[in-house]
Amino acid sequence: EYLTRPLERGIAGALAHSYALTTHAAQGDTYDAARPIATDASSSKSIYVGVTRATHDVRLYVVFQDDLSPSPSAHPEMPRLAPETNALAAVITQIKDDRDELLATEIDPFAAQVAAMARSHNLAQLEALAASTSLAAPIAAQARDQALDTIARTARLHPDADLLPRIGPRPTGGVDRRLWDEAVGQAGVYRARYAPTPVPNGSWVTWALGPVPDDSAQRADYSLAGGALAKAERAALRRRSPGDLAAQRADLRRVLATGPGQADRDDAARRLAQASAARDQASAAQTQATWALDSVEHPKLRRPNAARVATAQRQLAQTETLLNQAIDSHRVATEQVAALEPHAVMAAREPVEWRLKLIDDAIADHVDEAIASPAAYLVTALGPRSDNPTQRPRWDKAARCLETWRQAELGLGPDDGPLGTSGLDAAIGPVPDDSTEALRRSMVLRNVPVEFLPHRTIELGIDAPGLSLD
């Protein structure tokens, strides 16, 4: 081009100013014409970028790297032997040898067979084939693993609605997001493999995965998915505010405190007796109506009367309806009595107690964080946190008592600031007016080491049991 173009007065060749780009900078751009340069040190990817930038005109220039940019260590001023090959052959060899990226068939020769099997078989068929002695079992195992991975990815993108109230929406990042992804993926895989029937409001993870299975292999998968769900649920509770946790804790404690009494059992037994009597009466009426219909349909001395038969049929239909209603009422009354039996009451309390434990664990995590970075109100109430390894545990014990009461009972965290100006009031506020709450507050303070409560005598229990908010 410019180097060979004839010019005036017999001059051939000229130079013109232009711009050059690296292949890195040129990625994604499009030009009418392109003039890339390739050397025996270029990567196949950079050459590909260079030759695919033009829409109409492209020309690749090939040179040796040493000719383009001699290395000082090569001593370009010294004579050199001629290269054993030309630049084009050297560039072609470099492209062949540059194998950062391999074809899918080179990485996995069975990839096409695995994909075909995954398209033609459902998960249950792949599971069965993978467990068989067929020659296709290894292919089926890979197809099954790919199907399970796809199920887990889909579950994370579109989580089941019943999971979100317990584990919350997907966190934005960090450890909580990894726990959430693992839980949703494992739950999706378990549900796809075993189609369990969840237990509404069940304990542990039965609310999502159903009862614990008897089969050992399925039970291992259940434990894996259940453990991931339990971790995600606890992480979700940790993200909630102290006020929210305290409110939920109070509601659950009220449910546990208002269990059925003997009066409830007596009332249920009375309703069952009434339902039994009503069922027996309805059964007798139905038997009588059946006999009456038989007698008018098959009279001994005369022909059947159509009107009397129709009337008897209507009466029988009415008694059958009443009998079915009485049977349903008796079933409901029986279930109510069974639900008030001690073992049934304990089973009903189990999910509530499990959820309460998770909330208490989340509050304990918040308390640990508050003690690790004490707020000003703790310093006001207890003094500075000691650096002495023998004194620090006692300070931590006192701070844990105060912070647990503050978060579990008052629903307040460190960000809510002090509740008073001095002493313990700064941390947990003044003594409540309610006598029951005041007593519970005093019981909490009995667990605070005596040196942090100068007005208290040692007889009040320096070695009192651990903190209990009951």
Secondary structure as UniProt FT lines:
FT   TURN            2..4
FT   HELIX           8..10
FT   HELIX           23..26
FT   TURN            27..28
FT   STRAND          31..34
FT   STRAND          37..39
FT   TURN            40..41
FT   HELIX           44..51
FT   STRAND          54..58
FT   STRAND          61..63
FT   HELIX           65..68
FT   HELIX           72..74
FT   TURN            76..77
FT   HELIX           87..97
FT   HELIX           104..107
FT   TURN            109..110
FT   HELIX           111..120
FT   HELIX           123..130
FT   TURN            135..136
FT   HELIX           137..157
FT   TURN            161..163
FT   HELIX           164..167
FT   HELIX           174..194
FT   TURN            200..201
FT   TURN            204..205
FT   HELIX           206..209
FT   HELIX           216..238
FT   HELIX           242..257
FT   HELIX           262..297
FT   HELIX           306..339
FT   HELIX           342..372
FT   HELIX           376..382
FT   TURN            389..391
FT   HELIX           392..404
FT   HELIX           405..409
FT   HELIX           414..416
FT   TURN            423..424
FT   HELIX           425..428
FT   HELIX           435..445
FT   TURN            446..447
FT   HELIX           450..452
FT   TURN            454..455
FT   HELIX           458..460
FT   TURN            461..463
//
